């Protein structure tokens, strides 16, 4: 049994994201009030979100500032894995 959204047979490998992702090898900082900045690796980024790699996501709140590329994004966690965060920007 397959899980997730149903996709017609001819569209199985199409990307359904709303914004084009850009692969990157940049370093960013997670900014949480009252805590020192935590460095992270930005795997990819788009206008609406990003994928971040960290040694551990333990203790990271669901909302934080992401300092990258000369600006600060208001990030909200969409998915949390042991060493990866998927965030959306608001």
N, C-alpha and C positions, 0 to 999 in steps of 0.2 A: 504494500500500500504506500503510495507516494504522499508526502506531506507538503504543505505550502500552497501557493497559488497555482491554479491550473493554467497551463500555457498550451496554446494550440500546437499541433505537431510541427508546423513550419516555422515556429518562432522559439524553439527551445534554447538556442544559444544567443538570443538577443539580450542586450543590457537594458533593464527596465528602470535604471536610476533616472531621477529627474535632472541631475546636473552631472556634467562630464568630470570624471576624476582625473587628477594629475598625479602621477607617481613622483615621489620626491625622496630625497635622502637628507632631509633637514632635521635639525634638532630644535625642539621647542621646550617651553617650560609650563608646567601646570601650576597655576597660582590659586592658592586657597587661603582665605583670611586666617591669620594666626599661625600659619605654618610656613616653613621655608619653601621656596620654589623647588619643584621636582622636575628634573630633566626627563624628556621623553623623545623618542624617535618618531617622526611623522612619516608614515609609510606612504599614504596618499591623502590628498586634500581636494575639496571641491568648494563651490560657493556655499553649499549647505551643510558640509560636514567633513569629517576626517577619520582616519584610522591611525591610532597611536600605539606604539610598542613601549612597554616599560618592564623593568625587572619584576615588579609585582604591582598589582592594582589594589592590594590590601590597604585600607585607610583612605582611599580616594573617594571624595564625595560625588554625588550624582550631578552636581553643577559646579563649575569652576571656570576660571579664566585660563585661556590658552594663549601664551605669548609666542608668536611665530611670525616671521616675515615682516617685522617692524610694526606689528599691530597686536591688539589683544582681542580675541574672540570670546564671546560668552558661550561656553560649551556645555552641553547636557548629554549625559551618557544614555545611549540607546541600547548598547549591548556590552557586557563586561565578561571577558574571559580571563584566565589566570595571568596572562602577560600582555593582553590586548584590550584596548578600549575603542569602541566605535561611538563617535559623538556627532551630534548635530549642532549647528550654530543657530542662535536666536538673537 
